[in-house]
Amino acid sequence: MGAACSGEPMPLGQVKIFYTKGFQSRGLIMAAILEVGGVDYEHMDVPMEDFFAPGGKEKLSIWGFMPEMQLPDGTRLAEICAICQLLSEYYPKLHGATAADTGISMMLGSKMNDLYTSMSSSPVGPPIALNMTRAMWEDPQQAPGLLKAYEERQELSVPVIKKFDSLILPSGKFTSTGTTWGEIFVWAFLYQFRFAKMSCVTPMPPNLAKFMDEMEKLDGVKAAMAFTTKFGKQEPHMIDAMQFKK
C-alpha cells in the first residue's frame, strides 16, 4: 500500500517478463500494464517451438503457462493476476488512489481472468486457446473446428459483460484514476473480443464503449495497440490460427 500512499514507485528494480513474441492473449495485457505503470522491464522471448517441444512447458514455466515474471533476486512468479497485483504495489498508477480503487481493480482482473479461462477451456482436454496456438505450429487443419467451439462459448460471457457495463462510473472509468491493472486487464480482453467481432460485444454496450475510448487515450495503451512496446507486434492468434501459421 505504501506505493499508492507516497505517490512514488517503491524500489523494485528491473523485472524480466517471459512471454512469446508475436501473440496477444495475455501478452497484450502485460504490454499495456507495464507501459501504463512505467515499469522497468526486459522482455524475454520464449519461442513457441521451444515451449511446445516435448518437456518444453515444464522446463520453461512453473505452471506450464506464460507470462512469467522474474524479480531482480531471481525469483520467478507465474499467474498473471498475481504478477499484476505485485506490480501494483510498486507502481501507483496500477494500484489506484483509494482502497475502493484497489479492491475494484482486483475484482475486475480476477473476474475477467475467470471469464477468459472459461471461454477458452473445452469441456474435455486442454484449453481451446492452447489448442488454437498449438494448431498454428503443428496441425493448422484443427483451426476451423476449434474456432467454432470457441465461438459457441461466447454465450458464457454475456451476463459478465453486462455486469461490467453496469459498474462503470459516469466518467467512463471503473475507478477514480482509470489506470488500475484491473481496468487494463478488462480493456485488453474486450479489445481482442471486439477485434474478433464476437457477438457478446457486437455492438459494444454503451458504458463499455465509453470505457474503451477512455482507456485508449492512455499513452501506454496506445503503445500496446501500436506494437511499439518491447513485446513487438502481437497477432490476434485466436481469431484465425491458420493465417498466422509460421
C-alpha positions in Angstrom: 0.0 0.0 0.0 3.0 2.3 0.5 3.5 2.9 -3.1 0.0 4.3 -3.5 0.3 6.5 -0.4 3.6 8.0 -1.3 2.8 8.7 -5.0 6.3 7.4 -5.9 7.3 3.9 -7.1 8.9 1.8 -4.4 12.3 0.4 -5.3 11.8 -2.9 -7.2 14.4 -2.8 -9.9 14.2 -4.1 -13.4 12.0 -7.2 -13.9 12.1 -9.8 -16.7 8.9 -10.7 -18.4 8.9 -14.1 -20.1 6.4 -14.3 -23.0 6.3 -15.4 -26.6 6.7 -12.5 -29.1 4.0 -12.2 -31.7 0.8 -13.2 -29.8 -1.8 -11.2 -28.0 -3.9 -13.0 -25.4 -2.3 -12.2 -22.0 0.7 -10.7 -23.7 -1.4 -7.6 -24.7 -2.4 -7.2 -21.1 1.2 -7.4 -19.9 2.4 -4.9 -22.6 -0.2 -2.3 -21.6 0.1 -2.8 -17.9 3.9 -2.4 -18.0 3.7 0.7 -20.2 0.9 2.4 -18.3 2.6 1.7 -15.0 6.0 2.9 -16.1 7.6 -0.4 -15.1 11.3 -1.0 -15.7 11.3 -4.3 -17.6 13.1 -6.5 -20.0 11.1 -8.7 -22.4 12.4 -12.3 -22.6 11.1 -14.1 -25.7 10.0 -17.7 -25.3 9.9 -19.2 -28.8 6.7 -21.1 -29.4 8.6 -24.1 -30.9 10.6 -24.4 -27.7 7.5 -24.0 -25.5 5.6 -26.8 -27.3 8.6 -29.1 -27.7 8.5 -32.3 -25.6 9.0 -31.2 -22.0 9.2 -27.6 -23.0 6.4 -26.2 -20.9 7.7 -27.9 -17.8 11.2 -26.7 -18.4 10.3 -23.1 -19.3 7.5 -22.3 -17.0 6.5 -23.0 -13.3 2.9 -23.9 -14.2 3.2 -24.6 -17.9 1.8 -21.2 -18.9 3.0 -17.7 -19.8 3.6 -14.9 -18.9 6.1 -15.2 -16.0 8.0 -12.5 -14.2 11.5 -12.8 -12.7 12.3 -10.4 -9.9 15.8 -8.9 -9.6 16.7 -11.5 -6.9 16.0 -14.3 -9.4 12.6 -15.3 -8.1 10.2 -16.4 -10.9 6.5 -15.8 -10.5 3.6 -17.1 -12.6 -0.2 -16.4 -12.7 -0.9 -13.1 -14.4 -3.2 -11.8 -11.7 -0.5 -12.3 -9.1 2.0 -10.6 -11.3 -0.2 -7.6 -11.9 -1.1 -7.3 -8.2 2.5 -7.4 -7.2 3.4 -4.7 -9.7 0.6 -2.5 -8.5 2.2 -2.5 -5.0 5.2 -0.8 -6.5 3.7 1.3 -9.3 1.0 3.7 -8.1 -0.8 4.2 -11.4 -1.7 0.5 -11.4 -2.7 0.5 -7.7 -5.4 3.1 -7.5 -5.8 6.1 -5.3 -8.1 4.6 -2.7 -8.9 1.3 -1.0 -12.0 1.2 -3.2 -9.9 1.6 -6.3 -7.6 -1.2 -5.3 -10.4 -3.6 -4.4 -12.3 -2.9 -7.6 -9.1 -3.4 -9.6 -8.5 -6.8 -8.1 -12.2 -7.7 -8.6 -12.1 -6.7 -12.3 -8.9 -8.6 -13.0 -10.0 -11.7 -11.3 -13.4 -11.8 -12.9 -12.1 -11.1 -16.4 -9.4 -13.8 -16.0 -12.1 -16.2 -14.9 -14.2 -15.3 -17.9 -11.4 -15.8 -20.4 -10.4 -19.1 -18.8 -14.0 -20.4 -19.0 -14.4 -19.2 -22.6 -11.1 -20.8 -23.8 -11.5 -24.1 -22.0 -13.0 -27.1 -23.7 -15.2 -29.5 -21.7 -12.7 -32.2 -22.2 -9.0 -31.9 -22.9 -6.6 -28.9 -23.0 -8.0 -25.3 -23.3 -9.3 -24.3 -26.7 -7.0 -21.3 -26.7 -4.0 -23.6 -26.1 -5.2 -25.9 -28.9 -5.5 -22.9 -31.2 -2.0 -21.9 -30.5 -0.7 -25.5 -31.0 -2.6 -25.7 -34.2 -0.5 -22.9 -35.6 2.6 -24.9 -35.2 1.6 -28.5 -35.5 -1.7 -29.0 -37.2 -3.5 -26.0 -38.8 -6.3 -28.2 -40.0 -7.6 -28.2 -36.4 -8.3 -24.5 -36.5 -11.8 -24.4 -38.1 -13.3 -26.8 -35.5 -11.5 -25.1 -32.7 -12.8 -21.7 -33.8 -16.3 -23.0 -33.9 -16.0 -24.3 -30.4 -14.6 -21.0 -29.2 -17.4 -19.1 -30.8 -20.0 -21.3 -29.2 -18.7 -20.5 -25.8 -19.3 -16.8 -26.3 -22.7 -17.1 -24.6 -20.9 -17.7 -21.3 -19.6 -14.1 -21.4 -22.9 -12.3 -21.9 -24.0 -11.8 -18.2 -20.5 -10.9 -17.2 -20.2 -8.3 -20.0 -23.5 -6.8 -18.9 -22.3 -6.7 -15.3 -19.1 -4.9 -16.3 -21.2 -2.4 -18.2 -23.3 -1.7 -15.2 -20.3 -1.0 -12.9 -18.8 1.8 -14.9 -18.8 5.3 -13.5 -20.2 8.3 -15.4 -16.6 9.2 -16.1 -16.3 6.1 -18.2 -13.9 4.5 -15.7 -14.3 1.9 -13.0 -12.1 3.7 -10.5 -11.2 7.3 -9.7 -8.0 7.1 -11.7 -8.9 4.8 -14.6 -5.3 3.3 -14.7 -5.5 0.4 -12.4 -4.3 -3.0 -13.5 -7.8 -4.5 -13.3 -9.1 -1.9 -15.7 -6.3 -2.5 -18.2 -7.0 -6.2 -17.8 -10.6 -5.7 -18.8 -9.7 -3.4 -21.7 -7.2 -5.8 -23.2 -9.6 -8.8 -23.4 -12.5 -6.6 -24.6 -10.1 -5.2 -27.3 -9.5 -8.7 -28.5 -13.2 -9.6 -28.3 -14.1 -6.5 -30.3 -11.4 -7.2 -32.9 -12.8 -10.7 -33.3 -16.3 -9.3 -33.7 -17.6 -11.6 -31.0 -21.3 -11.4 -30.6 -21.0 -10.6 -26.9 -19.6 -7.2 -27.7 -21.3 -6.6 -31.1 -22.4 -3.9 -30.5 -20.3 -2.9 -27.5 -22.6 -2.0 -24.6 -22.7 1.9 -24.3 -20.9 2.3 -21.0 -18.2 -0.2 -22.0 -17.8 1.7 -25.3 -17.1 4.9 -23.4 -14.7 2.9 -21.1 -12.8 1.6 -24.2 -12.5 5.1 -25.6 -11.1 6.4 -22.3 -8.6 3.6 -21.9 -7.4 4.1 -25.5 -6.4 7.6 -24.6 -3.7 6.4 -22.3 -0.2 6.5 -23.7 0.7 3.1 -22.5 -2.4 1.5 -24.0 -1.7 3.4 -27.3 1.8 1.9 -27.3 0.4 -1.6 -26.8 -2.1 -1.1 -29.6 0.6 0.3 -32.0 3.0 -2.6 -31.2 5.7 -0.1 -30.1 6.5 -1.8 -26.8 9.3 -4.3 -26.1 6.8 -7.1 -26.9 6.7 -6.1 -30.6 3.9 -6.9 -32.9 1.2 -9.2 -31.4 -1.1 -11.1 -33.7 -4.7 -11.9 -32.6 -3.9 -15.6 -32.8 -7.3 -16.9 -31.5 -9.2 -15.2 -34.4 -7.9 -17.4 -37.2 -4.9 -19.6 -36.3 -4.3 -20.7 -39.9 -3.4 -17.4 -41.3 -0.6 -17.0 -38.7 1.0 -20.3 -39.4 4.7 -19.8 -39.5 
